[in-house]
Amino acid sequence: MTNSPFTSTERMASLKVAVTGSVSAGLVGFIILLGHRILDLGLDGIALSFLGGIASLTLIYDAFIAAISGALFALTYRYAIRMDKNPQLNGGVVLAFTLVRGLAQVDAGSAIAQNFWPFLSACGESFGIFGLTALVLNFAIARGWLTAFGE
């Protein structure tokens, strides 16, 4: 029998990190997405959209997707950073998730026709979500509330 590093303690630590990442990314995503809608529709338009229900459902759905993405990001981040303090590795994980999520949201033909603004917007949103989630995770790890894998 081999001695596996995936003990029940490590699994619980991963669950705590996933929940923290999910809540952080979900809240940040909700705030960013709500800000986008307010900028697009104005305060009066957003109030009418919420009364209609469609915008509120899509906003909640988009925030839920951000929360799921945040949980997966947090787990990957936990395993990637481990115990070494390598800022390139930390930034690389954030950038990888930013590009995958940001670029997947954009229709390439539309983005090229609009001078790449949709690419920049989607990646900026994703960078905000994952960058702030990484800061929350680093803060919690520094305080001892969460642990990197193997600590």
C-alpha positions, 0 to 999 in steps of 0.5 A: 500500500502506497502512502498517498498525499491525498488524505482526508485532511487534504481533501477537506482543505481542498473543499475549503479552498473551493468554497472560498474561491467560489464565494469570492469569484461569485461575488466579484463576478456579480459586482462586475456583471452588475456594473456592466449592466448598469453602464449598458442600460443605465440605472433606470434601464437596469431597474426595468430589466430587473422588474422584467426578470430576464436580466436578473436571471441572466445576471444570477446565471452569469454569477453562478458560472463565475462561482463555479469557475472560481471554485475550479480556479481555487482548486487549481491554484492550491495545487499549483502554488504548493509550498514554493513562493513563485510569483510567475507560477501564481500569475500564470495560473491567473492568466491561464484562467483569464484567457480561457474564460475570457476568450471562450465568451467572445464570438471571434468575428464580432470581436474583430469587427469591433476592433477587439474590444469584446476580447479586451472586455471579457478578458478584463472581467475574467482577470478581475474575477480570478485576480481578486480571487487569487488575492483572497486565497493568498490572504487566507493562506497567509493568515493560516485559514487555508493551506496550499497543497502539502503544507 
